[in-house]
Amino acid sequence: MLGKIKYRLVLFLKRKIDRHLSKKQEKYLRKYQKQTEFNTWYWQIVTKEKHFPLPLGKRLKMYRHGFKADDYHLYHFEKNDMNQYMSERDRWKTRNVNGEYNLLLDDKMVFFNLFSNKLNIPRNICLLTHRKLIPMEDTFKSMKEVLEHYPKLVIKPVCSGGGAGVHVVEKRQNEYYINLIKSDLKQIDEISQNGEFIVTPFVEQHRYAKEIFPNSTNTIRVIMIRDHYGKVEIPYALHRFGSNQSGCVDNVCSGGYFGLIDVKTGKIGEMTSYGTTDFYTKHPDTKKQITGVQIPRWNKIKKTLTEVMEKMPYLKFVAWDIVVTYDDFVVIEANTSTGIGIIQVFEPLKGTTLGKFYEKNW
């Protein structure tokens, strides 16, 4: 009898302690989550570069509702209803639409291994990690050897997005260049001193894109979603072009231009950038016509990407980054989320097919 009482007492105390620890753990998790959200809010919204002046009162209102200060001008909130627009805080939620399957797209080596038999993707020549070169297929021992075989390369982080950390490395005769700036082999080796980078061949783009802006690889983003019935749709597609400010990349956060593509026809619309509220039919730097330009093989691009995503039902969202070449198209990478500003400067997202998709899946 005494043994049973002791057993029940120990069991009772254990449950009490477990409940106490569980509540304490939940408290710490909530505190950690709030701290993480605050840090993200501060660094992704408050400290973002500001291209337009805005009175302090209006700026604080923007921050309170999860928008960047520049969004006031870019979305024309002096006349448009803020409630029709997704905020940057909303965008954070969209990053986990694919859940644990994000890894399949985020990691460039995993992505290549999974999709290279389905799509035309630049091969991984080697991995650079903390100034060490690890060959993937060939027996290269140094970047000098790699550049002997591939005079123009792209070096990009294994896990990154938005064009961050991308370098275009080129050998011209006996001289080396990084992002169009004359460099040397030591500087090329130093690119990987603080991380892991994948090295791929440079992709030569189609003439139409090169004529508009020749100094950067000008990419197309095709946004694909899967609805509750499993149907794959393309709610938006956009074209990006480099500028004198962005240099050899078309990164919109570095000053590149962007515009919507008519999904049905494949024709490019007006362009703009994050540094202006103006819209352009011609590239401001090269003066080449943009609006109305037809993307070659547009129907093939849509059909191919749709068929690939239809065979992967575990992916609900993919933002493909592609380059149209002279005889085909190449998939540079795929993303688990997309910037919403590049769409909302043209129209608000709430109420659209993509906006409704986000609301159901975050």
Contacts in CASP RR format, 6 or more apart in sequence:
PFRMAT RR
TARGET T0000
AUTHOR 0000-0000-0000
METHOD contacts of the structure
MODEL  1
MLGKIKYRLVLFLKRKIDRHLSKKQEKYLRKYQKQTEFNTWYWQIVTKEK
HFPLPLGKRLKMYRHGFKADDYHLYHFEKNDMNQYMSERDRWKTRNVNGE
YNLLLDDKMVFFNLFSNKLNIPRNICLLTHRKLIPMEDTFKSMKEVLEHY
PKLVIKPVCSGGGAGVHVVEKRQNEYYINLIKSDLKQIDEISQNGEFIVT
PFVEQHRYAKEIFPNSTNTIRVIMIRDHYGKVEIPYALHRFGSNQSGCVD
NVCSGGYFGLIDVKTGKIGEMTSYGTTDFYTKHPDTKKQITGVQIPRWNK
IKKTLTEVMEKMPYLKFVAWDIVVTYDDFVVIEANTSTGIGIIQVFEPLK
GTTLGKFYEKNW
37 92 0 8 1.000
40 92 0 8 1.000
41 63 0 8 1.000
41 66 0 8 1.000
41 89 0 8 1.000
44 88 0 8 1.000
44 92 0 8 1.000
45 63 0 8 1.000
45 66 0 8 1.000
45 67 0 8 1.000
45 68 0 8 1.000
45 88 0 8 1.000
45 89 0 8 1.000
46 63 0 8 1.000
48 68 0 8 1.000
48 69 0 8 1.000
48 70 0 8 1.000
50 69 0 8 1.000
50 70 0 8 1.000
51 70 0 8 1.000
51 73 0 8 1.000
51 274 0 8 1.000
51 275 0 8 1.000
51 276 0 8 1.000
52 69 0 8 1.000
52 70 0 8 1.000
52 72 0 8 1.000
52 73 0 8 1.000
52 275 0 8 1.000
52 277 0 8 1.000
54 62 0 8 1.000
54 69 0 8 1.000
54 70 0 8 1.000
54 72 0 8 1.000
54 73 0 8 1.000
58 72 0 8 1.000
59 69 0 8 1.000
59 72 0 8 1.000
62 68 0 8 1.000
62 69 0 8 1.000
62 71 0 8 1.000
62 72 0 8 1.000
63 69 0 8 1.000
65 82 0 8 1.000
65 87 0 8 1.000
65 89 0 8 1.000
66 87 0 8 1.000
66 88 0 8 1.000
66 89 0 8 1.000
66 90 0 8 1.000
67 75 0 8 1.000
67 82 0 8 1.000
67 85 0 8 1.000
67 87 0 8 1.000
67 88 0 8 1.000
68 88 0 8 1.000
70 274 0 8 1.000
70 275 0 8 1.000
71 77 0 8 1.000
71 85 0 8 1.000
71 87 0 8 1.000
71 88 0 8 1.000
71 341 0 8 1.000
72 78 0 8 1.000
73 277 0 8 1.000
74 274 0 8 1.000
74 277 0 8 1.000
74 341 0 8 1.000
74 344 0 8 1.000
74 345 0 8 1.000
75 82 0 8 1.000
75 85 0 8 1.000
75 344 0 8 1.000
75 345 0 8 1.000
75 348 0 8 1.000
76 277 0 8 1.000
80 348 0 8 1.000
81 348 0 8 1.000
83 350 0 8 1.000
84 348 0 8 1.000
84 350 0 8 1.000
84 351 0 8 1.000
85 344 0 8 1.000
85 348 0 8 1.000
85 349 0 8 1.000
85 350 0 8 1.000
86 340 0 8 1.000
86 344 0 8 1.000
86 348 0 8 1.000
86 349 0 8 1.000
86 350 0 8 1.000
86 355 0 8 1.000
86 358 0 8 1.000
88 340 0 8 1.000
90 340 0 8 1.000
90 358 0 8 1.000
90 362 0 8 1.000
91 337 0 8 1.000
91 339 0 8 1.000
91 340 0 8 1.000
93 358 0 8 1.000
93 362 0 8 1.000
94 317 0 8 1.000
94 337 0 8 1.000
94 338 0 8 1.000
94 340 0 8 1.000
94 358 0 8 1.000
94 362 0 8 1.000
95 102 0 8 1.000
95 336 0 8 1.000
95 337 0 8 1.000
96 102 0 8 1.000
96 362 0 8 1.000
97 316 0 8 1.000
97 317 0 8 1.000
97 336 0 8 1.000
97 337 0 8 1.000
97 358 0 8 1.000
97 361 0 8 1.000
97 362 0 8 1.000
98 104 0 8 1.000
98 105 0 8 1.000
98 314 0 8 1.000
98 315 0 8 1.000
98 316 0 8 1.000
98 317 0 8 1.000
98 336 0 8 1.000
101 314 0 8 1.000
101 315 0 8 1.000
102 336 0 8 1.000
103 110 0 8 1.000
104 110 0 8 1.000
104 111 0 8 1.000
104 114 0 8 1.000
104 315 0 8 1.000
105 111 0 8 1.000
105 315 0 8 1.000
105 318 0 8 1.000
105 333 0 8 1.000
105 334 0 8 1.000
105 335 0 8 1.000
105 336 0 8 1.000
106 159 0 8 1.000
106 336 0 8 1.000
107 158 0 8 1.000
107 159 0 8 1.000
108 124 0 8 1.000
108 156 0 8 1.000
108 157 0 8 1.000
108 158 0 8 1.000
108 159 0 8 1.000
108 198 0 8 1.000
108 333 0 8 1.000
109 124 0 8 1.000
109 127 0 8 1.000
109 158 0 8 1.000
109 198 0 8 1.000
111 121 0 8 1.000
111 333 0 8 1.000
111 334 0 8 1.000
112 121 0 8 1.000
112 123 0 8 1.000
112 124 0 8 1.000
115 121 0 8 1.000
115 308 0 8 1.000
115 331 0 8 1.000
115 334 0 8 1.000
116 123 0 8 1.000
118 308 0 8 1.000
118 311 0 8 1.000
119 304 0 8 1.000
119 305 0 8 1.000
119 308 0 8 1.000
119 331 0 8 1.000
120 328 0 8 1.000
120 329 0 8 1.000
120 330 0 8 1.000
120 331 0 8 1.000
121 330 0 8 1.000
121 331 0 8 1.000
121 332 0 8 1.000
122 154 0 8 1.000
122 200 0 8 1.000
122 201 0 8 1.000
122 203 0 8 1.000
122 330 0 8 1.000
122 332 0 8 1.000
123 136 0 8 1.000
123 137 0 8 1.000
123 200 0 8 1.000
123 201 0 8 1.000
124 136 0 8 1.000
124 137 0 8 1.000
124 198 0 8 1.000
124 199 0 8 1.000
124 200 0 8 1.000
125 135 0 8 1.000
125 136 0 8 1.000
125 137 0 8 1.000
125 138 0 8 1.000
125 140 0 8 1.000
125 146 0 8 1.000
125 150 0 8 1.000
125 153 0 8 1.000
125 199 0 8 1.000
125 200 0 8 1.000
125 201 0 8 1.000
126 133 0 8 1.000
126 134 0 8 1.000
126 135 0 8 1.000
126 136 0 8 1.000
126 138 0 8 1.000
126 140 0 8 1.000
126 146 0 8 1.000
126 198 0 8 1.000
126 199 0 8 1.000
127 133 0 8 1.000
127 134 0 8 1.000
127 136 0 8 1.000
127 158 0 8 1.000
127 196 0 8 1.000
127 197 0 8 1.000
127 198 0 8 1.000
127 199 0 8 1.000
128 134 0 8 1.000
128 143 0 8 1.000
128 155 0 8 1.000
128 191 0 8 1.000
128 192 0 8 1.000
128 196 0 8 1.000
128 197 0 8 1.000
128 198 0 8 1.000
128 199 0 8 1.000
129 192 0 8 1.000
129 195 0 8 1.000
129 196 0 8 1.000
129 197 0 8 1.000
130 192 0 8 1.000
130 193 0 8 1.000
130 194 0 8 1.000
130 195 0 8 1.000
130 196 0 8 1.000
131 189 0 8 1.000
131 190 0 8 1.000
131 192 0 8 1.000
131 193 0 8 1.000
132 192 0 8 1.000
133 140 0 8 1.000
133 141 0 8 1.000
133 142 0 8 1.000
133 143 0 8 1.000
133 146 0 8 1.000
135 141 0 8 1.000
138 149 0 8 1.000
140 146 0 8 1.000
140 149 0 8 1.000
143 169 0 8 1.000
143 185 0 8 1.000
143 188 0 8 1.000
143 189 0 8 1.000
144 185 0 8 1.000
146 153 0 8 1.000
146 199 0 8 1.000
147 153 0 8 1.000
147 169 0 8 1.000
147 171 0 8 1.000
147 176 0 8 1.000
148 171 0 8 1.000
150 201 0 8 1.000
150 202 0 8 1.000
151 170 0 8 1.000
151 171 0 8 1.000
151 172 0 8 1.000
152 168 0 8 1.000
152 169 0 8 1.000
152 170 0 8 1.000
152 171 0 8 1.000
152 201 0 8 1.000
152 202 0 8 1.000
153 168 0 8 1.000
153 169 0 8 1.000
153 170 0 8 1.000
153 199 0 8 1.000
153 200 0 8 1.000
153 201 0 8 1.000
153 202 0 8 1.000
154 166 0 8 1.000
154 167 0 8 1.000
154 168 0 8 1.000
154 169 0 8 1.000
154 199 0 8 1.000
154 200 0 8 1.000
154 201 0 8 1.000
154 202 0 8 1.000
154 203 0 8 1.000
155 166 0 8 1.000
155 167 0 8 1.000
155 168 0 8 1.000
155 169 0 8 1.000
155 188 0 8 1.000
155 191 0 8 1.000
155 192 0 8 1.000
155 197 0 8 1.000
155 198 0 8 1.000
155 199 0 8 1.000
156 163 0 8 1.000
156 165 0 8 1.000
156 166 0 8 1.000
156 167 0 8 1.000
156 197 0 8 1.000
156 198 0 8 1.000
156 200 0 8 1.000
157 164 0 8 1.000
157 165 0 8 1.000
157 166 0 8 1.000
157 195 0 8 1.000
157 196 0 8 1.000
157 197 0 8 1.000
157 198 0 8 1.000
158 196 0 8 1.000
158 197 0 8 1.000
158 198 0 8 1.000
159 196 0 8 1.000
161 333 0 8 1.000
161 335 0 8 1.000
162 251 0 8 1.000
162 253 0 8 1.000
162 335 0 8 1.000
163 249 0 8 1.000
163 251 0 8 1.000
164 251 0 8 1.000
166 249 0 8 1.000
166 251 0 8 1.000
167 178 0 8 1.000
167 179 0 8 1.000
167 191 0 8 1.000
168 178 0 8 1.000
168 179 0 8 1.000
168 180 0 8 1.000
168 202 0 8 1.000
168 217 0 8 1.000
168 248 0 8 1.000
168 249 0 8 1.000
169 176 0 8 1.000
169 177 0 8 1.000
169 178 0 8 1.000
169 188 0 8 1.000
170 176 0 8 1.000
170 177 0 8 1.000
170 202 0 8 1.000
171 177 0 8 1.000
175 182 0 8 1.000
176 182 0 8 1.000
176 183 0 8 1.000
176 184 0 8 1.000
176 185 0 8 1.000
176 187 0 8 1.000
176 188 0 8 1.000
177 183 0 8 1.000
178 187 0 8 1.000
178 188 0 8 1.000
178 191 0 8 1.000
179 247 0 8 1.000
179 248 0 8 1.000
179 249 0 8 1.000
180 215 0 8 1.000
180 247 0 8 1.000
180 248 0 8 1.000
191 197 0 8 1.000
202 217 0 8 1.000
203 217 0 8 1.000
203 323 0 8 1.000
203 325 0 8 1.000
203 330 0 8 1.000
203 332 0 8 1.000
204 325 0 8 1.000
204 326 0 8 1.000
205 217 0 8 1.000
205 218 0 8 1.000
205 323 0 8 1.000
205 324 0 8 1.000
205 325 0 8 1.000
206 296 0 8 1.000
206 324 0 8 1.000
206 325 0 8 1.000
206 326 0 8 1.000
207 326 0 8 1.000
208 293 0 8 1.000
208 294 0 8 1.000
208 295 0 8 1.000
208 296 0 8 1.000
208 324 0 8 1.000
209 218 0 8 1.000
209 241 0 8 1.000
209 323 0 8 1.000
209 324 0 8 1.000
210 218 0 8 1.000
211 286 0 8 1.000
211 288 0 8 1.000
212 218 0 8 1.000
212 241 0 8 1.000
212 283 0 8 1.000
212 286 0 8 1.000
212 288 0 8 1.000
212 289 0 8 1.000
212 290 0 8 1.000
212 293 0 8 1.000
213 241 0 8 1.000
213 242 0 8 1.000
213 243 0 8 1.000
213 250 0 8 1.000
213 283 0 8 1.000
213 285 0 8 1.000
213 286 0 8 1.000
213 288 0 8 1.000
214 286 0 8 1.000
215 242 0 8 1.000
215 247 0 8 1.000
215 248 0 8 1.000
216 241 0 8 1.000
216 242 0 8 1.000
216 246 0 8 1.000
216 247 0 8 1.000
216 248 0 8 1.000
216 249 0 8 1.000
216 250 0 8 1.000
217 248 0 8 1.000
217 249 0 8 1.000
217 250 0 8 1.000
217 323 0 8 1.000
217 332 0 8 1.000
218 239 0 8 1.000
218 240 0 8 1.000
218 241 0 8 1.000
218 242 0 8 1.000
218 250 0 8 1.000
218 323 0 8 1.000
219 239 0 8 1.000
219 240 0 8 1.000
219 250 0 8 1.000
219 321 0 8 1.000
219 322 0 8 1.000
219 323 0 8 1.000
219 332 0 8 1.000
220 237 0 8 1.000
220 238 0 8 1.000
220 239 0 8 1.000
220 240 0 8 1.000
220 261 0 8 1.000
220 295 0 8 1.000
220 301 0 8 1.000
220 321 0 8 1.000
220 322 0 8 1.000
220 323 0 8 1.000
220 324 0 8 1.000
221 237 0 8 1.000
221 238 0 8 1.000
221 239 0 8 1.000
221 240 0 8 1.000
221 319 0 8 1.000
221 320 0 8 1.000
221 321 0 8 1.000
221 338 0 8 1.000
221 342 0 8 1.000
222 234 0 8 1.000
222 237 0 8 1.000
222 301 0 8 1.000
222 302 0 8 1.000
222 305 0 8 1.000
222 319 0 8 1.000
222 320 0 8 1.000
222 322 0 8 1.000
223 234 0 8 1.000
223 235 0 8 1.000
223 236 0 8 1.000
223 237 0 8 1.000
223 238 0 8 1.000
223 317 0 8 1.000
223 318 0 8 1.000
223 319 0 8 1.000
223 320 0 8 1.000
223 338 0 8 1.000
223 354 0 8 1.000
224 232 0 8 1.000
224 233 0 8 1.000
224 234 0 8 1.000
224 305 0 8 1.000
224 306 0 8 1.000
224 309 0 8 1.000
224 317 0 8 1.000
224 318 0 8 1.000
224 319 0 8 1.000
224 320 0 8 1.000
225 232 0 8 1.000
225 233 0 8 1.000
225 235 0 8 1.000
225 316 0 8 1.000
225 317 0 8 1.000
225 353 0 8 1.000
225 354 0 8 1.000
225 357 0 8 1.000
226 232 0 8 1.000
226 233 0 8 1.000
226 309 0 8 1.000
226 313 0 8 1.000
226 315 0 8 1.000
226 316 0 8 1.000
226 317 0 8 1.000
227 233 0 8 1.000
227 357 0 8 1.000
228 360 0 8 1.000
230 313 0 8 1.000
232 306 0 8 1.000
232 309 0 8 1.000
232 310 0 8 1.000
233 353 0 8 1.000
234 263 0 8 1.000
234 302 0 8 1.000
234 306 0 8 1.000
235 263 0 8 1.000
235 352 0 8 1.000
235 353 0 8 1.000
235 354 0 8 1.000
235 357 0 8 1.000
236 260 0 8 1.000
236 263 0 8 1.000
236 343 0 8 1.000
236 354 0 8 1.000
237 260 0 8 1.000
237 261 0 8 1.000
237 263 0 8 1.000
237 266 0 8 1.000
238 258 0 8 1.000
238 259 0 8 1.000
238 260 0 8 1.000
238 261 0 8 1.000
238 342 0 8 1.000
238 343 0 8 1.000
239 258 0 8 1.000
239 259 0 8 1.000
239 261 0 8 1.000
239 268 0 8 1.000
239 271 0 8 1.000
239 290 0 8 1.000
239 295 0 8 1.000
240 250 0 8 1.000
240 251 0 8 1.000
240 252 0 8 1.000
240 256 0 8 1.000
240 257 0 8 1.000
240 258 0 8 1.000
240 259 0 8 1.000
241 250 0 8 1.000
241 256 0 8 1.000
241 257 0 8 1.000
241 258 0 8 1.000
241 271 0 8 1.000
241 283 0 8 1.000
241 290 0 8 1.000
242 249 0 8 1.000
242 250 0 8 1.000
242 251 0 8 1.000
242 255 0 8 1.000
242 256 0 8 1.000
242 257 0 8 1.000
243 255 0 8 1.000
243 256 0 8 1.000
243 257 0 8 1.000
243 273 0 8 1.000
243 283 0 8 1.000
243 284 0 8 1.000
243 285 0 8 1.000
244 285 0 8 1.000
245 254 0 8 1.000
245 255 0 8 1.000
245 256 0 8 1.000
246 254 0 8 1.000
246 255 0 8 1.000
246 256 0 8 1.000
247 254 0 8 1.000
250 256 0 8 1.000
250 257 0 8 1.000
252 258 0 8 1.000
252 273 0 8 1.000
252 274 0 8 1.000
252 342 0 8 1.000
253 274 0 8 1.000
255 273 0 8 1.000
255 274 0 8 1.000
255 275 0 8 1.000
256 273 0 8 1.000
257 271 0 8 1.000
257 272 0 8 1.000
257 273 0 8 1.000
257 280 0 8 1.000
257 283 0 8 1.000
257 284 0 8 1.000
257 290 0 8 1.000
258 271 0 8 1.000
258 272 0 8 1.000
258 273 0 8 1.000
258 342 0 8 1.000
259 268 0 8 1.000
259 269 0 8 1.000
259 270 0 8 1.000
259 271 0 8 1.000
259 272 0 8 1.000
259 342 0 8 1.000
259 346 0 8 1.000
260 268 0 8 1.000
260 269 0 8 1.000
260 343 0 8 1.000
260 346 0 8 1.000
261 267 0 8 1.000
261 268 0 8 1.000
261 269 0 8 1.000
261 295 0 8 1.000
262 268 0 8 1.000
262 269 0 8 1.000
263 302 0 8 1.000
265 294 0 8 1.000
265 298 0 8 1.000
266 294 0 8 1.000
266 295 0 8 1.000
266 298 0 8 1.000
267 292 0 8 1.000
267 293 0 8 1.000
267 294 0 8 1.000
267 295 0 8 1.000
268 290 0 8 1.000
268 291 0 8 1.000
268 292 0 8 1.000
268 293 0 8 1.000
268 295 0 8 1.000
269 290 0 8 1.000
269 291 0 8 1.000
269 292 0 8 1.000
270 279 0 8 1.000
270 280 0 8 1.000
270 281 0 8 1.000
270 290 0 8 1.000
270 291 0 8 1.000
271 279 0 8 1.000
271 280 0 8 1.000
271 281 0 8 1.000
271 283 0 8 1.000
271 290 0 8 1.000
271 291 0 8 1.000
272 278 0 8 1.000
272 279 0 8 1.000
272 280 0 8 1.000
272 345 0 8 1.000
280 290 0 8 1.000
280 291 0 8 1.000
281 289 0 8 1.000
281 290 0 8 1.000
281 291 0 8 1.000
282 288 0 8 1.000
282 289 0 8 1.000
282 290 0 8 1.000
282 291 0 8 1.000
283 290 0 8 1.000
295 301 0 8 1.000
295 324 0 8 1.000
296 324 0 8 1.000
297 324 0 8 1.000
297 328 0 8 1.000
297 329 0 8 1.000
300 329 0 8 1.000
301 322 0 8 1.000
301 324 0 8 1.000
301 329 0 8 1.000
304 329 0 8 1.000
305 320 0 8 1.000
305 322 0 8 1.000
305 331 0 8 1.000
309 315 0 8 1.000
309 318 0 8 1.000
316 361 0 8 1.000
317 336 0 8 1.000
317 337 0 8 1.000
317 357 0 8 1.000
317 361 0 8 1.000
318 334 0 8 1.000
318 335 0 8 1.000
318 336 0 8 1.000
319 334 0 8 1.000
319 335 0 8 1.000
319 336 0 8 1.000
319 337 0 8 1.000
319 338 0 8 1.000
320 331 0 8 1.000
320 334 0 8 1.000
320 335 0 8 1.000
321 331 0 8 1.000
321 332 0 8 1.000
321 333 0 8 1.000
321 334 0 8 1.000
321 335 0 8 1.000
322 329 0 8 1.000
322 330 0 8 1.000
322 331 0 8 1.000
322 332 0 8 1.000
323 329 0 8 1.000
323 330 0 8 1.000
323 332 0 8 1.000
340 349 0 8 1.000
343 349 0 8 1.000
343 354 0 8 1.000
349 355 0 8 1.000
349 358 0 8 1.000
END
